[in-house]
Amino acid sequence: MDLGLTHRVALIAGGSSGLGLAVATELAAEGASVVIGARDPARLAAAETRLNAVANGRVLASQVNLEDERSVQHWVNDAVDRMGRIDIVVTNSGGPPIGPPTAFTSQDYRRAVDKVLYPAITLALAALPYMKAARWGRLLFITSETVHRPVPNLTLSGVARSGILRFAEALVAELGASGITVNVLAPAYLRSPPVDRAAAAMAAAAGSDIETQIRAMAEHIPLGRVGDPRELAAVAAFLASERAAFITGTVQVVDGGASAAGGQPKHLSAATRNMFV
C-alpha cells in the first residue's frame, strides 16, 4: 500500500529512542523525511545513524528541550528553514512516576503537567501555522492507555495525558476543513526502554529475570504478550498518510485488547516506582 508519504516532512518529538524512534523509523522507511528532536546528543547521533540506514528521504536530528517554549519554537522554525515544510507532527514525551493519587504532592502534579501536557501543546501550536498555510497536515499525539481508561497507580499519567486528549479534541473542531487531521495514540505495554526498566526493577525485587517479568506484565493482555513499538509505529504511519484523510478526532488504542477485556496490570507496585509510562 502506497501511503503517499514520499516528500512529506515529519517532526517527531522524543525521536531518539523508544516509541518516538519507532515512529520515526517507520515514517522514514515509508519515504518521509524526518526531523527528530531530543535532549541527549549521543542518543540523537545513534538514532540519526539508524534512520539513515532505512530512510529514502532526508534525516535531521536536533537537540531540543521540549519543556522550553522558546526551544521548541526554534526547533520548529529551524526544521522549516532546512526542510522547507512541516507536514506531520508527532508529540511524544516520557511519563511521570507511578503511584496512587495521595502518594504525590501538588508539586508532583505540576511537574507531570509541565513534563507531559505542556510540551505537546507547545509543539502543536508552534507547528500549526505552517500546516494551516499549506492546508495539509497530520497531528499525532502519543499518550497512553490512561486517556482511555483509569489504570491503578498511573495517576499522574492519567491526569496529564487526559489534558492532551481534550486539547486534541478541541483542535478537531477548530481546524475543521483545513486539511489538518488530529488523532491520539494510546499505547500500553510496548517493549520500550521504560518497560524494560520496570521489568529490571521487578526482576531485582523478585530475584527473577527481565524476560520473566516481561511475561508477567502481559498476564492481563488478551493477546498474551507485550507489544512491539513497531506495531504502534505502523498505526502512526497510516494516520499520517494520504489514505487517512477522513480519520480525525480518534483515539487509537494499541494495547493488545486489555482495555476491551477489562484487564488491569497486577504488577504496579513499589517495585516499579521508577517506571515511566
N, C-alpha and C positions, 0 to 999 in steps of 0.2 A: 504494500500500500504506500503510495507516494503521499507523504504528509504535507508537502508543499513548504518545507522549512528551508530549502536552499535559498540563500541570500538574506534570510531573516537574521536579526541580531538579538541574542538573548542575554539578559543581565541576570546573574544568579548570585544572590547573597549567600554567604557562608558556603561558597562553592569549592573550598579547598579540601573538604573531607565529607564523609558521611552522606546524608541524603542529598545535600547540595551538589556534591561532586557527582553522585549517581545521575542526577537530573542533567547536569552539565554534560556528562559523558554521552547520555542518550541523545540530547539535542545536537551535540557536535557530530555524532555518528549519523544523524539524520540530515546533516548538511547545513545546519545553522552555524553562524559564527557566535562564539560565546565569550562573554566577559564575566570572569569570576572575581568576587571580592571577599576578602577576609583579612584578619589581622596578622597572622603568622607568616612571615616571608618564606620560611623553609617549606611549610606546607603548600603555600601558593606555588613555589617553584616546582615542587614534586607533582602537584596537580596539573600545572601547565604542561609539563612533560608528558604526563599520562593522556591529557586531552589532545595534544598534538599528534599522538600516535594513532588516534581514531578520527580526527577531525577532517572534514572536507572544506570547511571554511576557516576563518581566522580565529585565533585564540589569544585572549588578553587577560592577564592576571594582575590584579591591582590590590594594594593594601588599602583598607578602608576600616574605619571604626564605625560600625553600624549603629552604635548608640549615640553618635555625634552628628547632629543635623547638618552642620557645615561640611563635614567629611563625606557624608552621603551625597549631598548636593554636588560637591566637587567630583565625586566618583561618577555620578550620572552625566554631568556635563562633559567630563573628560572622555567618557565612553562614546558620547555622540560626536565629539570633535574627532576622535580617532577612528570610529567605525562608520560615522555618517548617519546613524539612526539607532533607535531602540524600538524593537517590535514586541519583545517578550520580556516580562519581568517576573522573577521568581523570588518571593520573600522567604526567608528561612533563617532560623536562629537556634542557638542552643536553648535548653529549657531550664527552669528553676528546680531547686531541690524538691524531693518528695517529702510528704508528711501530712498529717491531719490538719484541719484548719487552725486549731488552737496551738499548734506547735510553732507558729511563726508570729513575729511581731508585725506591727503596721509597716515598719521599715522593710521587712522582708517582702511584704505585698507590693510596696512601692518599687522595690528593686526588681521584682518579677515583671511588673508593668514596664519599667524602663528597659529591661533586657529583651522582652518578648513582644509587647504590644507596640510601643512607640517606634522601634526600628522598622516594622512592617508598614506602619502608616507613613513614616517619613520617606521611605523609599518609593512607595506608591505615589505620593504627592509630588515627589521630585521628577518622576518619570512621566506622569500623566500628560503634562503639557506637550511633550514630544509626540506621544501617541495620538493625542487629540488633533494635533496639526497634521499628522499622517492619515487620520481617520481609519486607523487599524491598530489593534494591539491585543495582547493577551496578558492579563494579570493573574498570576497563580500564587496563592498564599499557602505555604506549607505550615500546618498547625499540628494537631494531634487528635487522637480519638476523643480527647476531653472536650472538644467542641460539640461532639455528637451525643455524649452520654457522660454522666458522672462516673469517675473511677476512684475508688478509695485511695487515699493518700496522694493523689495527684491534684491536690487543691490549688496550688499556685499556678500550675499549668492550666487548669480549667478556668481560673479567674482571668488570667492574662490573655489566653488564646481565644476565649469566648468574645473578647473585645474585638479581635481581628475578624471573627465571623460577622459580627454586627456591622463593622466598618465595610467589609466586602459587600454585604447585602445592600447597604446604603449606596455604595458605588454603582451597583447594578441599575438601580432606579435612576440615578442621576445621569449615567453615561448613555443609557437608552440606545438610540440608533447611531451612536458614534462610531461603531465598528470595533469597539473595545469590549471584550468579554472578561468576566471576573469569576473565578472559581476557587474553591477552597479544597485543599487536600488534607485529609485527616488520617494519617497513618498510625499504626500501632505495632509495636514489636517487630521491627525490621532489624536485620543484623547489621547494626551500625556501631561505631565506636562507643556511644553511650550505653548501648545494650551490652556490649562486651565488658565494659567497666562494671556494670551492675552484676553481670554473671561472675566476674572475677571476685567482687566483694562477697557475693553469696557463696562462692566456692571456698573462699578463705574462711568464712564463718562456719561452714558445714564440713570442712575437711574433705571437700569433694574436688571436682574439676570443672572447668568452664563449660565444656560441652554438655555435661550432665545438667548443669544449671540452665543452659540454653533450652534444653528439652523440657525442663520443669516450667520454664516461662510459657511454654506452648500448651500446657495442660488444659487451659480454658479456651483454646482456639480450635474450632471445628476442623480446620484443615490439618491440624496436628503438627504444626511446625511454625517457627518464627519465619517471617517473610524475608525476601531478598530486596535490598534497596532498588535493584533494577526493576522490580515489579512496580514500585511506586513511580520510578522514572518513566516507565512506559506509559502510564496513565498521564503523567505530566506532559509528555511529548505529544500525545494525542490532543489534549486540551489546548496545547499551544499551536495546533496545526490549523490549516485551512479547513480540514474536514470537520472541525469542531465549532464552526462559525455560529451555530444555533444553540450552543450549550453555554449558558451563563447563569450565575446565581446558584450553582450547585455546590453541595458538599460531597466530595468523593471519598468515601470511607475505604481505606485499604487496611483491613485488619484480619483477613482470613476467616471472616464470618463471626468473630467473637461478639460483636455488638448485637447481631441478629439473633444469636443463640442465647444472649443474656449472660455470657460467661464473664467472670471477673478474675483478674490475676490474684493468686493466693500468696504470692511471694513478696509483695511490697511490705517490707518490714524494716526494722532498724539496720539490718544487714545491708540494705540497698540505699541508705540515705545519701550516698554520693552519686546516685544515678540521676542523670538529667534526661528529661523526656521531651 
